[in-house]
Amino acid sequence: MPKIIARRKRKIRDIVIGRLTEDGRVDFPGNPTEDPIAPRTLVPLPASAAGRDVALSFESGDPRRPIVMGLIQTSDRLELA
């Protein structure tokens, strides 16, 4: 009988910088799919944020479950509250 070997899923424990797409999905290094993934988010993401870099965390380290922690601020796009 063939032996079934369970593959361990690669977990992401660090914050990853990804890119927000025009349809509100995210793409990032280590994305296990061919297409951007719909994330959950801790912050509002206006349509004007499309194309911006975002800080991502992952639920239980699962790269298929991204969570947007915030928009990356650069000095030329700094938004003060």
C-alpha positions as CSV (number, residue, x, y, z in Angstrom):
1,M,0.0,0.0,0.0
2,P,1.4,3.5,-0.9
3,K,2.4,5.6,2.1
4,I,0.6,8.9,2.3
5,I,2.9,11.7,3.4
6,A,1.3,14.8,4.8
7,R,2.9,18.0,3.6
8,R,3.5,20.7,6.1
9,K,2.1,24.0,5.1
10,R,4.6,26.8,5.2
11,K,3.6,29.3,7.8
12,I,4.4,33.0,7.7
13,R,5.1,34.4,11.2
14,D,6.6,37.8,10.2
15,I,4.9,40.9,8.9
16,V,5.0,40.9,5.1
17,I,4.8,43.9,2.7
18,G,2.2,43.3,0.0
19,R,0.4,45.3,-2.6
20,L,-3.3,46.2,-2.7
21,T,-4.9,45.6,-6.0
22,E,-7.7,47.7,-7.6
23,D,-10.3,45.1,-6.6
24,G,-9.3,45.2,-2.9
25,R,-7.2,42.0,-3.0
26,V,-3.6,41.7,-1.9
27,D,-0.6,40.1,-3.6
28,F,2.6,39.4,-1.7
29,P,5.9,37.4,-1.7
30,G,5.0,33.9,-0.7
31,N,1.4,34.0,-2.0
32,P,0.6,30.3,-2.5
33,T,-2.0,31.1,-5.2
34,E,-1.6,32.4,-8.8
35,D,-3.9,35.3,-8.1
36,P,-4.2,38.0,-5.4
37,I,-6.1,37.0,-2.3
38,A,-9.1,38.8,-0.6
39,P,-7.9,39.9,2.8
40,R,-9.5,40.8,6.1
41,T,-8.4,44.2,7.3
42,L,-8.0,46.2,10.6
43,V,-8.1,49.5,8.8
44,P,-10.4,51.2,6.2
45,L,-9.1,50.7,2.7
46,P,-10.4,53.5,0.4
47,A,-10.4,53.0,-3.4
48,S,-7.6,55.6,-3.5
49,A,-5.3,53.0,-1.7
50,A,-5.2,50.7,-4.8
51,G,-1.6,50.1,-5.8
52,R,-0.3,51.0,-2.3
53,D,1.9,48.8,-0.2
54,V,0.3,47.3,2.8
55,A,1.6,45.5,6.0
56,L,0.2,42.0,6.2
57,S,-0.1,39.5,9.0
58,F,-1.6,36.0,8.5
59,E,-4.2,34.3,10.6
60,S,-2.5,31.3,12.3
61,G,0.5,31.9,10.0
62,D,-1.6,30.7,7.0
63,P,-0.6,32.6,3.8
64,R,-4.1,31.9,2.4
65,R,-5.6,34.1,5.2
66,P,-4.0,37.6,5.0
67,I,-4.9,40.4,7.3
68,V,-4.1,44.0,6.3
69,M,-2.6,45.6,9.4
70,G,-2.2,49.1,7.7
71,L,-1.0,51.1,4.7
72,I,2.7,51.7,4.4
73,Q,3.3,55.4,4.8
74,T,6.1,57.1,2.8
75,S,7.3,60.6,3.3
76,D,5.7,61.7,0.0
77,R,2.3,60.1,1.0
78,L,2.3,60.7,4.8
79,E,-1.2,61.1,6.1
80,L,-1.4,62.7,9.5
81,A,-4.5,62.0,11.6
